[in-house]
């Protein structure tokens, strides 16, 4: 196991990266414009800024300067910016604690994430990886599905750490399994103290009072759709065997406060002149407060705000009284 040395940091720099993937010829998939912002990336940017502000209020970090970058490896402009940051931190400036987080990493992105980690580790960065690949593989192969879902008692589990995840930890990479809302501040604090764990479990925290994702205009303008994103809840009650959502986010759905959702849409209207967004919930109609949210959107439209959105729902949504009617309204 690699031991990470303690540092006396005057500046904390956190670079959050959504990795791209490789095509069939081994080239990085990269585009001028994105299609849809990464909700995971925006959430982590928001949580990072919030956690850093709290750390700055403690005596140990009262004079700590904080710098946060949120970049997508698959966007050409962001890739150039990442190269600039590599050159900047290749000089290893004194007093800087550099943390690089690979965010929301799916299985197709995992090889690229590992390559990015190797590059940043050479520059002295402390690297953290989270997302569906590490969270899902740890849940199914190490922790065990039956341990967290009593309705599926016979799902087999070898109780072994996935080898590719173990290899990352052996090389000094911090692995984050689960959701970060209640744990990310602890991770940042541990890294600053020079005493991080190699594996953190974020679990499935309540979202009712969790910080809403803050979409910075500079990020949104990189996408052709100009859409923003928000998750009104996480988790799904259905036991589908083909889906990884329930293995990572659980089968006991958790929801955000509907008033916060309406405030989010109202803020989007104020910033962009209209609100165009995607509810990233895997099954919006299973939100017990769906009607409250849609009523709030209807009221915003009645006040003259331009509101358009996408959502996901199962085929039985038409059986839910008033759902299709209010979604259309």
Buried (B, 14 or more C-beta within 10 A) or exposed (E): EEEBEEBEBBBBBBBBBBBBBBEEEEEBEBEEEBEBBBBBBBBBBBBBBBBBEEBBEEEEBEEBBBEBBBBBBBBEEBBEBBEEBBEEBEEEEEEBBBBBBBBBBBBEBBBBBBEBBEEBBEBBBBBBBBBBBBBBBBBBBBBBBBEBBEEBEEEEBEEEBBEEBBEBBEBBBBBBBBBBBBBBBBBBBBBBEBEBBBBBBBBBBEBEEBBBBBBEEEBBEBBEBBBBBBBBBBBBEEEEEEEBBBBBBBBEBBBBBBEBBBEBBBBBBEBBEBBBBBBBBBBBBBBEBBBBBBBBBBEBBEEEBEBEBBBEBBEEBEEBEEBBEBBEE
